[in-house]
Amino acid sequence: MCTRPVAARAGDKVTTPYAGIRRIERTTATPNRIHIVEVDLTSPGIRLRATRSQHRKRTVSSFADLYDCEIATNGDLFSYADYSTSGVAMGHGEKWADTSDNSTQGYIGFGVRNDVAITLPSTVKAPDDWMVDVVGGRPMVVKDGAAVTFNPCSDSFCVRNPRTAVGIDEAHTTMWLVVVDGRVSGSVGMSLNELGLLMKGLGAHRALNLDGGGSSAMYIKAAGGIVSTPSDGVQRTVANHLGVCIVPPKGTLRGYIRKDDIYDESAGMAGVTVTLSSGQSAVTAGDGLYEIAEVPRGDVTITAAADGYAGEREVYVTADDLTWGSVAMSEDLGDDDDDDGEPGSDAGIGDHPENPDMLGGGCSTSSGGASLWLALLGTGLIVLRRRR
């Protein structure tokens, strides 16, 4: 269900630079210049991105160019020594090795379905398995629909400064990226109390302060690049970033059809017909590999059949990315109650082991047999059984 766009205030300049994106340019008598981007997370052509560890130490516009994002802001607070972030950071399913969550940092996490969540800074937890991109920040400025009041507060919180913030609505279908200019002519910036009221007024149920000061910057490609006024006079090089990319709502589906053991590279089954619920199909090559391009984003059922074998699996195809849908086929060793001729299904042992990202089904770093089994079960692998 889509969230109704927040009504613009008198004097706001509202444009729609991309499908699913509203840009609001706001000026106030304080004075302040406020740059707001409202993102409809249900829009099929939107993909959220955060910085991978090897791409740290870039300006906002450099990140946007590298990741081909139409919208971008700076991310978490960081150390100039090594450009590690103050909180946990993750990009494209890879957690930065030198970061972790702590009792002062919250974070916003994204999944391939544009699922989104903001954690409380007081909650120390690793990102959920479905999260593939994570940006940290502190402190929370809107908590469960209420603007947070900082009283008393430290000087940096109380004083007006350039600010960057991210917020989401209660339904988790709308996200706001906000940059407030400060320390420049015509814009004094905001305190965190003022920032919380701004984010709540936009409709945020939870909102997180990101790095501010000279780091604050907003990039909009359709508007020519950086639209905010960095207080340093130029963009600052920062550790990580948050981006919104406009992509074709289609992806590529690839997988191996192997007999009995998905990890056995010699067990590839050639000539297997793989059909999708979208109507697309392919036949496996000699090593059992198939690939189907231009698959519509969303849940897709994979059906495989050859020489008496049959079965199906459902995966979520990610927009503008590669999704793995490997399947292990095995003979039905006998279930006397399974006489309806339909293929049975068992929990599988995981997706294709050569897939470095595991974005289609996720991956787990949990230890212990039970945890590993549950993580592998979560990949949704269907072991196909032979028709009796």
N, C-alpha and C positions, 0 to 999 in steps of 0.2 A: 504494500500500500504506500503510495507516495504522500509525503508531507506537503501540505499546502504552503506555497512560498509565503514568507513573511512579507506583510505589506510594507512598501517603501515609505520612508518618511518624506515630508515635504522638503524639497530641495535636493533629495537624492537623485543622482543620475544612474538609471538602471539600463543595462544592455544585456544582450544574450550573445556572447561571442562564440559559443558552441552549443550544440544540442545538450541539454541537461545541465548547463552552466549559466548562472546569473552573476553578472558583475555589478556591484553597487559601489559608486563613488560618493562618499559622504563628507561634507564639511560641516563643522560646528562652530559656534561662537566662542569656544574656549580660548584660542582657536585650535582646531585639529583637522587634519586630513586623514580620512579612514578609508582603507582599501579592503573591500569585502568580496569574497568569491563564495557563492552558494552552489553546492554540488549535489545533484540528484543522483544518489548512489544506485537507483534502480535503472538508470539510463544504460542501455546495452553497450554503448560505445565508450564507456568510461573505464579506465584502468588506473588504479592507484599504485604509486611507486615510492620506494624509499631507497636511500643510498646503500650500495654494497660496500663492504669494508675496503676493498681495493680502490674505490673511487672517492674516498674521503678527501678532505682538504681541497674543496672547489668552491667557487662562487655559485650563487643560485642560478644565474644564467648559464654557467658552464655545465652544471648538473642537468638543467632543462635541455640543453643541446645534446648532451651525451645520451640521455634517456628518452629523447624525442617527446618531451612532455610539453603540453600547451600551457599549464599552470604550474608554478613552483614557489615555495617559500623556504626559508632557512629552517633548521630543525632544532636539535637539542643543544643545551649548553655543552661546552667542551673544554679540553685542555690544549693549550697551544704547544705543549711539549711534544705530543704525538697525535694530536687531533682525535683522541678517543673521546667518546661522549660521556656525559655525567651519568646517564642512565643506560638502559639496555638499548641496543640498536640492531636492526636486522634488515637486510635487503635481499629480495628474490630468494627467500627461503634460507638464507645464510646468516646466522647470528655472528656479530662481530666478536671475535675471541677475547678481546680486551674490554668487554662491557658486560654489565649485569644489572639487574634491577636492585633497588635498595629502598630503604624506608623513607627517603625524602623525594624520590622520583616516581612519577606516574608515567604511563606511556599510552600511545594510541597504536593499535594493531589492526592490520588489514589482511583479508583473505582473498583468494582468487575469485570468489563470488561477489566481491565488494562487501563482504561481511566486515563489520567494524566495531571496535570496542575501545573504551578508555578506562584504564585501571586507576584506582585511587593510589596516590603516592604512599599512603600508609600500608598498602598491601604489597608485600614482597613476593613475587611469583614469576616464574619463567613464562615467556609467551606461550599461549595455547597452541596446540598442534596445528590448528587451521590458519594461524597467522603466518604470513610469508614476508610481510614488511612491517617494521616497527620503528617508531620515532618516540623518544622519551622527552619529558619536560617536567617543569615544576614552577609553581604549585598549581593545584586545581583552583580555577577561578569560578566555575559553576559546578555545583555538586547536586545531582538529583533534582534539577530544576530550580535551585536557589543559588543566587549569587553569593559567593563566599565573602565574608567581611573580615578583613585583616586589621585587628585592633586589640592590642598594639601590634605594630609590624616593624620590620627593619626599614632602614632608610631607603634601600633600593626598591622595596615594595611600595612605600608610601609616595616616593618622589615620582613625578611624571617623567617618563622615559619613552623612547620608541619601543613598541611592543609587537610581538607576533603571537598569535593564539590559534588553536584549532578546537572546534566543538562539533558535537553530534546531537541530533534530536533523540527523543525517547524511543522512537520507532527504529532508530539506527538506519534510516533511509536518506537522511540529509546531513551533509557535512558543511561546516563553514571554515574557511581559511581567512584570517584577518591580520592585516598589518596596519599599525597606527604610526604615522610619521612623528618624529620628535627631535628636539634639539636643532631644529631648522626653522627658517623664517616661515611664519604662517602655520606652524604646527608644534605644539608643546609636548605632545605625548600624553600618556595616561598612567595613573597609578593602577595597581592591581585591583583595588576596589572599583575603580571606574571601568577597567577592562571586564570585570565580571558582570557588571550591569549591562555593558554593551553586548556581551555574548548571550546573556539571558534574554535581552531584548530581541535578539535575532531569532531566538527559538531554541537555543542550545539547552539540552538536559544535562550534559556534562561538557566542560570545556577546560582545556589545559593550556597554561602559559608555556610558550616555547622560549628559546633564547631571544633576547631583545637587544636594546642599545644599537651599536653599530652593526650588529649582525642582521637586524630586521630588514628584510627585502622581499618584495613580491614581483614575480615574473608572470606576464601574460603575453603569449606569443602574438595573438591577434592584435594587441595594442602596441606592438613594437618592441617588447622586451620588458625591462624593469619599469614598473609603473609607480612604485613608491620612491621616496627620496631618502636614500641611505644617509645617516647622520655623519658618516665619515667623509661624505662627498663622493665616494666610490663604493662599490660592493665590497664587502669583507669576505675573505676566504673563511669558510666555516667547515665543520666536521661532516654533518649530514643534512639531509634535505627531505622535503615532502613534496611529491609531484602528482599532478593529475594529467594523465595522457588520454587523448582522444584516439581511439583505435577502431579498426573494422571489427564488428561484433562476430568474428569468426576466428577459429584456431585450427591447428593441425593435430590430428589424432594418429598416434603411432604405437605399435606394439608387436610382440612376438606371440605366435601360437606354437606352444611346445607340448610335447607329450610327457605326462607324468610330473616332470620336474622343471619349473620355470627357470631354474638356475643352470640347467644342463644345456649348454650351447649346442650340443650335438643332437638335441631332441627336437629341433625345429621341424614343423610339419608344413610341407609345401602343398600348394594347391587348395588350401582351405579358403572357402568363401566367407568373407567377413562383411556383414551387412549392418548398417546403422539405422536407427529409427528415423533418421532424417531422409532415408531413401538412398543414401550413398553406399557404395560397396567397393571392395577390393579383394584380390586374391593374393594369398601369401606367396612370397618368393621361396627359393630353395632352402633358405635358413629359417623360414617361418615368419619373416618380417612382413608387416603390412604398414601402409601409411595412406591416410586419407586427408586431403587438404580442404580448406574452405568449409569446415564443419561449423554450423551455427553454434554460437556460445550457449551453454546451458547443459542440462541433463540430457544425455544421449545413451540409448540402449545399444550395446554391441551384441550381435548374434553371430555365432560362428558355426559352420556345419560342413562336414566332409566325411565320407566313408562311414556313415552310421554314427558319427559323433555330432552332438549338438549341445548348445548351452548359450547363456547370455550373461551379460554384465552391464551395469549402469555406471557411467562415469560422468563427471562434470567437465566439459570442454571449456578451457580458459580462453578468453579473447586475446588475440595477438600473441599467442604463445603455443608451446608444444605440450600436449597432454599425453601421458602414456596409458595404454589400455591393453596390457599383456594378459594372456590367458593360458593356463595349463589345462590340457585335456587328458582325461584318464578313462579307462574302461570302468563300467559299473560292475563292481565286484559282487553285487547281489544285495538287494533290499526287497524282500518278498512282498513288502507292503507297497512298493513303488511299481504298480502294475498299470499305471495309466498311460505309459508310453512317453511321459514328459521327462525331460532331463532333470535329474536331481541337482542339488547344489550343496557344496561344502565351503567352509571358510578356507581361503587360499593362504599361501605362504608369502605373499607380498607381490609387489609390482616388479617391473623389469629391473634387475639389479644394476644394469649399466646406466640407468637414468640418473644424472647427477643432481637434479633438482627436486624430483618427486612432487611436483606441483599438482599433479592430477589427483593423487590420493593422500598426500601428506607423508610425513615420516616422523619417527619418534626416536629420541635419544634415551628413553627410559631403560633402566636396567632391570634384570629379573625376568624369569621365564614367563610369568603370567602377564607382566606389563608388555613384554615383547609380543606375546601372542595377541593381546588386545590391539596393539598398534598395527600388527599385520592384518588382523581382521578388519581394521578400519580402512584398509586400502580397497576393500570391496571386491577382491579377486574372486571370481567364480571358477571353481574347478569343474570342467565339463565332464559329464558322464555319457557313456555310450548308450544309445537306445537299446532296449532289450527286445 
